Amino acid sequence: FTGGSLAISINEKAIYDKSGKYSEAKTYTFVDTIRPGWYMDGNGSYDSGNYTLTLEARDDTAIQSAQLTTSDITVTVAGNAVTPTITLETDGAARKIYKVTIPNYTEGTIVAVVKEGTIIDTSGNQSKEARFSVTPDVIPPKWRAENAQYVSPTTSDDITIDLIGYDNTAIANAELTKDNMVVKLGNDNVMLKNLELTK
């Protein structure tokens, strides 16, 4: 079934009962009333400063027309309007996939709103306005060093340094061992036995 209307006609006398009575001719008509719609595949992907959303135009039967241009979609990052690049990746009868790429993305919530009526199926049903929102985390966790000082300026040459791992959202796991760090004094590596790590 590819949309539009579907008619089923049954001839007279298709059914008889035990007394000899029979059914009349009958025609049933079915019309596709299900709207096509927009869907977002996953939460998007990040590559080389660009963040890409995958939006899919989909219908249960068949799409008559679908369009997604910069006039059909509004995209904001952290509340500021941006102009994405839009490409059609898959052009199927009932499924069309578009890549919406946001340049120079650093951080902030991405909101994409697709206008009503941008998909029309073969029965004339139109898509509703579609709104998608995602807050990507593309900033890697980092280390910083601070509070370097002598343990005892008068009696010891030992120094302590605070090494702090941090992330802009949340840390899933952090591990600092003597095996995954190198400490140099000038050009010379400090021997591992002379290092003490405390958490």
N, C-alpha and C positions, 0 to 999 in steps of 0.2 A: 504494500500500500504506500503510494507516494504522495498522499495528501489529496485535497479536494473532497469530493463526495463519492461514496461507495454505495451502489444500489444492489440489493439482492432480491430477485423475483422468484417466487415459487408458484408453479403452475397449479391450476385447479385439479382436484382429485388426487393430490399427492398423498393424502391420508384418508383411509376408510376406517370406520368403526364397525363393530359386529352387527349393527342394525342396517348397514349399508349406506349410512350418511357419510359424506366426504367433505373435505376442506375446500374453501374457496381459494381462488388465486390471491396471492398477497405479495406486496413489494415493500421492502424495508430499505430505508436510506440512512446512511451514516455519514456524518460530516466531521472532519478533523477540527476540533476547537482548541487544541493544546498549543499554547504559545511557544515559539522558539525562545531560546535564552542564551545568555552569556555565562561562561564559567571560567574560573581561574585554575590552571593546572599547577598545584603546589604553591610555594611561596616565592618563586622566582629564583634567579641565579645572578651571581656577581662575577665579573671578569674584567680585569684591567680598567677599573674605574667606572665601568658601566653596569647598571642593574637592569635585568631583563625580566619582564613579566610575560607569561604565556597565557593568552586569552583565547577561549574557544567558543565559536558560534555553533550552537547545536540545536537540532530539531529532531523530533521523534520520527518524522516521515522524510521530508525533503525540503531543502532550502531553495527558495526561488531567487532571493537576492540577499546579500550580506555585504556591509561595508564598514570599514574601520579606518578612518583617516584622522588627522589631527583636529578636524572640525567635528568629529563624532565623539571624541573622548577628551575629558579634562583630567590632567595629571598634576598633582601637587606633591612637593616634598617638603615636609615640615611646614606646611601651610603656604608655601611659595609655588606659584605656577611654573611648570617646566614644559618644554616642547620635546616629546619623545620622537624616536624614529620607529615607524611601524612597517613591518614586512609580513606578507602572507606566506606562511610556511607550508600549510596543507590545504588543498582546495577540493574537498570532498562534496558529495551530493547532500549529505545531512550533517556534515561536520567540517568546519573551516577553522584552522588554527593560525593565530596571529602572534608575532613576537613584538612586544612593546618595549623598546630599549630607552632607558633614561641615562643620559650622558653625565659624566662627572659626579656620580653619586658618592657621597661621603657618609652621611648618616641622616636619620630622621624618618618619620612615618611617611610612606608612600600611599597616596589615595588616588585611585583611578575610577572615574565615573563615565560610563558609556551611555550615550543618549538613548531614549526610547525610540523604537521603530527602526533600528539599524539592521535588524534581521526580519525578513518577511518569508514565511513558508509558502508552499504551493497552494495552501487553502486561504491565504491572505492574512493569517494570524501574524501579529507583530510582537517583537520583543519589548519587554518592559525596560525601564532604566535599570542599569546594573552598577553596583558600587562595590569596589574591592579595596581592602586596606591591608598593608603589611608593614611591619617595622623590622627591616633586616639588621642583622649584626654583622658588619663587614670589617670592623676594627679589631685587629688581633690583640691578644693580651700582651703586656709588656712588663719589663723589669725596670726598677729605678733604684739607685743607690743614694743613701743619705746618712747623715749623722756619723761621719767618719771621725774617730777620735781615739786617743791613747787610752788604754785601760787604766794606766796610772802614769801620768806624765813624768813623775819623779823616780819611779822604781821599775818601770817596765817599758820595753820597746814594742810590746804587743799593741795592735790596734783593732778596733771593732768597727764594722760597717754594717748598717742595716740594708739588706737587699729585700725589696718589696715587690712582689708580683701583683699586678692589678689589671682589671678589665673594665670596660665601660658598662657592661651589663652584669655578668656573673661568671665566676671562675668555676669550672667543672672539676679541674684537677690541677694541682701544682706540685712539682717535685724538684727540689734542688739538692743535689748530692755532689760529692767530690768528683764523681765520674763525669758529670755533665757541666763542669765549669773549669776554667783555667785562670789562675791568679799569677800575675807577673810582678816582680819587683825590678823595675827598670826593664831590661831585656831578658831577665832570667825568670824562669818559672819557679814559683814557690812550691816546695815539696809538699805533697798531700798530707804527710804526717804532721806538718806544722799548721794545718788548717783545722779549725773547729767550727762546726755548723750547729747552730741551735735554732729552734723554731719558736 
